[in-house]
């Protein structure tokens, strides 16, 4: 029953020039019809990555991630939608879940990844080289999160030699050739470490299986942390602030080990070159001292865990994934060029910081 407005003619005692409004109840047959907006099917919504730590979100899989709170009621619907659409992508390619890696198949069944991730996997598999790399879980998780991951590895290692050498010359100037052995050690350490500096902080699509029931609380905590502290979470997942801090700590520990090991190799090679030079050129007036192996290795490990860890996490998780990728995701050539420029500058800055730090702690 709806409410209607009506006007009635007053009795003659009232002024005939005026009408008095009144309210009356209309019969049920009279209904107020309002236009309703068209309903949209769930499949009309693009897949996106969701930003869960505040800030500007970016998405590798269509659309921009945005901060927000997931609704409790729509969780099951989103889960089923992701699962069904991912399975449909596999079926449309004439494949079965048994033909894809076990961790990827499990993630599809659990509704953890959108169809766009599966599409990227199938596209990458068309290349024999990428098909070989996708056999390894670490490369698979990183290539599915960023199709330019391998290009960034090549950028980092390719420019590493030139930028490290240029930075060494800028700091040492007239002592560059007198200290060429130390320069060589720094370049060797940098080349060994460059790959890991791209690999470890790179954003990933987490496909790792759940831990066993006997896993301790520390292992469970770090298992749930992202690989990059600033990376955008896939839609349907989220990372707490503590988990993002845990990503910094975990990567810092790994980079400390990488830095220490690479420095051990670099300084050992340097000392071998110094001793060989002493044996050949005994008439030289300049006495070249051996590089202290243990102190230099420990210092480089700390530098990698603190300076390199923070710089590369910010570079991969904020500058590239949250800023450059959302702006230029349809212009891959321009995106690659800008990433190359930014990574070159970051590598050069790291070389300058290392020389200053090494002199400050007294290892050079």
KERORO-612645 format. One record per residue (C-alpha): x, y, z; residue in one letter. Coordinates in steps of 0.05 Angstrom, whole numbers, padded with zeros to 5 digits, always signed. Each point is the difference from the previous one (the first is absolute). Layout:
BEGIN
XYZA/...
end
This chain:
BEGIN
+00000+00000+00000X/+00029+00067-00019X/-00012+00071+00024X/-00029+00050-00050X/-00011+00075+00001X/-00068+00027-00020X/-00037+00066+00000X/-00075+00007+00016X/-00048+00057-00011X/-00017+00034+00066X/-00071+00014+00021X/-00032+00066-00018X/+00017+00028+00068X/+00072+00001-00021X/+00029+00046-00052X/-00011-00031-00069X/+00065+00029-00025X/+00041-00045+00045X/+00008-00075+00004X/+00023-00037+00061X/+00050-00057-00007X/-00014-00065+00035X/+00029-00070+00004X/-00036-00064-00017X/+00018-00072-00007X/-00007-00026-00070X/-00024-00070-00015X/+00052-00054-00010X/-00009+00002-00074X/+00038+00067-00004X/+00075-00010+00005X/+00059+00047-00006X/+00047-00023-00054X/+00073+00021+00005X/+00054-00017-00052X/+00052-00048+00026X/+00073-00001-00023X/+00019-00060-00042X/+00031-00057+00037X/+00071-00019-00019X/+00025-00070-00005X/+00060-00019+00045X/+00041-00015-00062X/-00004+00073-00021X/+00047+00019+00055X/+00074+00002-00020X/+00050-00039+00041X/+00044+00044+00041X/+00054+00000+00052X/-00020+00030+00066X/+00044+00046+00040X/-00003-00018+00073X/+00047+00044+00037X/-00025+00068-00020X/+00029+00042-00055X/-00012-00001-00073X/-00015-00069-00028X/+00021-00026-00066X/-00019-00061-00038X/+00037-00047-00046X/-00063-00038-00016X/-00048+00053-00025X/-00025+00061+00037X/+00032+00036+00058X/+00003-00027+00069X/-00032+00043+00052X/+00000+00002+00075X/-00064-00028+00028X/-00032-00049+00046X/-00025-00066-00026X/-00072-00017+00012X/-00014-00061+00041X/-00061-00023-00038X/+00031+00001-00069X/+00061-00041+00017X/-00029-00067-00022X/-00028+00030-00063X/+00067+00031-00019X/+00034-00065+00015X/-00045-00040-00045X/+00004+00052-00054X/+00076+00000-00001X/+00002-00076+00001X/-00051-00009-00056X/+00029+00052-00046X/+00071-00026+00010X/-00023-00071-00016X/-00036+00026-00062X/+00065+00032-00025X/+00037-00066+00007X/-00056-00037-00035X/-00004+00051-00057X/+00074-00012-00013X/-00013-00075-00008X/+00037-00015+00065X/-00017-00034+00065X/+00021+00017+00070X/+00044-00061+00000X/+00042+00030-00056X/+00020+00062+00040X/+00049+00001+00059X/-00029-00029+00063X/+00006+00064+00041X/-00036+00040-00054X/-00055-00053-00006X/-00010+00001+00075X/-00005+00076+00000X/-00053-00004-00055X/-00041-00051+00039X/+00004+00042+00062X/-00022+00063-00037X/+00063+00037+00020X/+00018+00030-00067X/-00040+00035-00054X/-00007-00024-00072X/+00049+00053-00024X/+00057-00035+00037X/-00018-00066-00035X/-00003+00036-00067X/+00070+00029+00012X/+00027-00069+00017X/-00029-00030-00064X/+00029+00058-00041X/+00069-00008+00030X/-00001-00075-00013X/-00002+00013-00074X/+00074+00019+00003X/+00048-00058+00009X/+00047+00041+00043X/-00055+00025+00046X/-00030-00071+00002X/+00067-00023+00027X/+00003+00055+00052X/-00072-00013+00022X/+00022-00068+00025X/+00033+00034+00059X/-00048+00026+00054X/+00039+00063+00015X/+00002+00023-00072X/-00073-00022-00010X/-00025+00043+00058X/+00039+00061-00024X/-00016-00006-00074X/-00074-00006+00015X/+00002+00064+00041X/+00042+00039-00049X/+00011-00018-00073X/+00060+00048-00001X/+00036-00036+00057X/+00052-00033-00045X/+00012+00066-00037X/+00013+00033+00067X/+00051-00053+00018X/+00036+00012-00066X/-00003+00075+00012X/+00029-00005+00069X/+00056-00047-00018X/+00015+00034-00066X/+00009+00069+00028X/+00032-00025+00064X/+00071-00003-00026X/-00002+00069-00032X/-00034+00037+00057X/+00042-00033+00054X/+00064+00016-00037X/-00022+00072-00013X/-00019+00010+00072X/+00067-00029+00024X/+00037+00048-00046X/-00041+00059+00024X/+00017-00014+00072X/+00073-00020-00010X/+00022+00045-00058X/+00077+00001-00002X/+00003-00062+00044X/-00044-00040-00046X/+00055-00039-00034X/+00042-00004+00063X/-00059-00034+00034X/-00022-00040-00061X/+00001-00065+00039X/-00050+00029+00050X/-00042+00026-00058X/+00000-00069-00031X/-00023-00031+00065X/-00058+00050+00005X/-00022-00015-00071X/+00004-00075+00010X/-00042+00006+00064X/-00050+00044-00036X/-00009-00048-00059X/-00012-00059+00047X/-00049+00039+00042X/-00037+00036-00056X/-00041-00060-00020X/-00022-00013+00072X/-00017+00073+00009X/-00051-00006-00055X/-00023-00071+00016X/-00013+00004+00075X/-00039+00066+00006X/-00041-00013-00063X/-00076-00002+00009X/-00029-00070-00008X/-00065-00038-00009X/+00005-00045+00061X/-00010-00072-00021X/+00038-00034+00056X/-00038-00057+00035X/-00023+00006+00073X/+00049-00019+00054X/-00004-00066+00037X/-00037-00004+00066X/+00065-00005+00038X/+00026+00067-00024X/+00018+00049+00055X/-00031+00069+00010X/+00059+00037-00030X/+00000-00043-00063X/-00076+00010-00006X/+00008+00075+00007X/+00053+00008-00054X/-00037-00049-00045X/-00058+00049-00003X/+00044+00060-00014X/+00005+00028-00072X/+00065-00002-00038X/-00001+00075-00007X/-00021+00043+00059X/-00036+00050-00045X/-00029-00046-00053X/-00074+00003-00019X/-00040-00059+00026X/-00042-00042-00047X/-00075+00012+00006X/-00027-00042+00056X/+00064+00001+00041X/+00031+00050+00046X/+00064+00013+00040X/+00003+00032+00068X/+00051+00054+00018X/+00037-00051+00043X/+00005-00049-00059X/+00028+00055-00044X/+00052+00017+00052X/+00015-00075+00003X/+00014+00001-00075X/+00053+00053+00012X/+00032-00041+00055X/-00002-00066-00039X/+00030+00031-00063X/+00052+00037+00042X/+00023-00066+00029X/+00006-00032-00068X/+00037+00060-00029X/+00048-00001+00059X/+00018-00071-00018X/+00006+00017-00074X/+00043+00061+00013X/+00046-00036+00048X/+00009-00059-00048X/+00012+00044-00061X/+00050+00042+00038X/+00038-00061+00022X/+00008-00020-00073X/+00017+00070-00022X/+00052+00015+00053X/+00032-00069-00008X/+00009+00014-00074X/+00027+00069+00015X/+00051-00025+00049X/+00022-00053-00050X/+00010+00055-00052X/+00039+00044+00049X/+00046-00057+00019X/+00011-00017-00074X/+00017+00073-00014X/+00050+00001+00057X/+00034-00062-00026X/+00006+00026-00071X/+00018+00073+00015X/+00048-00003+00058X/+00031+00068-00018X/-00064+00038+00013X/+00007+00055+00052X/-00074-00003+00018X/-00016-00052+00052X/-00070-00027-00011X/-00033-00031+00060X/-00047-00060-00003X/-00073+00015+00010X/-00026-00025+00068X/-00047-00056-00019X/-00043-00011+00062X/-00012+00073+00018X/-00013+00020-00072X/-00049-00058-00010X/-00038+00016+00064X/-00003+00074-00018X/-00027-00015-00070X/-00051-00047+00029X/-00026+00054+00047X/-00001+00050-00058X/-00041-00048-00042X/-00049-00015+00056X/-00014+00073+00016X/+00014+00047-00058X/-00010-00046-00060X/-00059-00035+00032X/-00039+00064+00012X/+00018+00032-00067X/-00019-00060-00043X/-00064-00014+00038X/-00023+00072-00010X/+00022-00003-00073X/-00037-00064-00017X/-00061+00007+00045X/-00015+00074-00003X/+00033+00034-00059X/-00009-00056-00051X/-00062-00038+00023X/-00042+00055+00031X/+00020+00060-00042X/+00031-00017-00068X/-00039-00064-00016X/-00070+00030+00010X/+00019+00061-00042X/+00036-00036-00056X/-00027-00072+00000X/-00023+00009-00072X/+00067+00029-00023X/+00049-00055+00016X/+00058+00031-00040X/-00005+00066+00037X/-00009-00037+00066X/+00063-00040-00013X/+00040+00062-00018X/-00021+00037+00063X/+00014-00062+00043X/+00069-00004-00032X/+00015+00073+00017X/-00025-00006+00071X/+00038-00064+00014X/+00063+00029-00030X/-00004+00060+00046X/-00014-00045+00060X/+00060-00044-00016X/+00046+00060-00007X/-00026+00029+00066X/+00013-00066+00034X/+00072-00001-00024X/+00012+00070+00028X/-00032-00019+00066X/+00043-00064+00005X/+00066+00037-00010X/-00019+00052+00053X/-00024-00054+00048X/+00062-00044-00010X/+00045+00059+00015X/-00042+00019+00061X/+00005-00069+00032X/+00074-00004-00019X/+00001-00060-00047X/+00028+00042-00058X/
end
